[in-house]
Amino acid sequence: MSPNCKECGVELPLDTPSSYCQKCDNFLDNDFFNAQEEIIRKKVISSNQIKFLKKFDKDEVSDLYSIIKNAFLEEDGIGKDEMKLLIKLQDAFDIDENLIRIDTKPTCPTCGKKLKKDDRFCAKCGFDTEKSEQKQNPTDKIQEVGKKMSSIGKTLTIFITLPILIIFLIYLFYSCGR
């Protein structure tokens, strides 16, 4: 007796590795991709989506978990909502976080944003990657910016005061000479 497609019930050839016919398999792949995009966009997974994802094997759902986690890291990092979603996926599909392949691009230790190899500073939070052994806190960042502004202020003061002083001295020289 030949196996039947789990989705539509059509009889499958004996040598078919899939549990679905070609037509259903294509629809499921498309729906899988759409679910992935919606989960990433909305940062929520519904019970219907979990039920739908149960049709796929654990490796495919683990890959989906990786894709979603990497997308969150790429966007804005993993916040409370993103973490809830990832935990919900882990629980629903018994996913072991340690076995998941995560994109190996470097990420900012402060906010989780992906960094390019040559990035000195994080584009999102300004973290200095060359000082990566120490985690910057916001107070340090404010003090650092304050020091830079103070230095700029001193430089501007010199460049504005010096010409005025020279003009004043020239005026005194010519006015006293008459």
Secondary structure by P-SEA (a helix, b strand, c coil): cccccccccccccccccccccaaaaaaaaaaaaaaaaaaaaaccccaaaaaaaccccaaaaaaaaaaaaaaaaacccccaaaaaaaaaaaaacccccccccccccccccccccccccccccccccccccccccccccaaaaaaaaaaaaaaaaaaaaaaaaaaaaaaaaaaaaaaaac
